[in-house]
């Protein structure tokens, strides 16, 4: 279960980072900051889950 959560978190984080950067280039609102920050949090969570316990 933890492996699938790690993979899902990594993919979702990468998607949010890429989408946030894409939205930044369109100069729309400040939602891109929240999207990039959330993406980074998901990637960091996936790295945490990947550490051996």
Beta strands, then each sheet from edge to edge (+ up, - down):
end
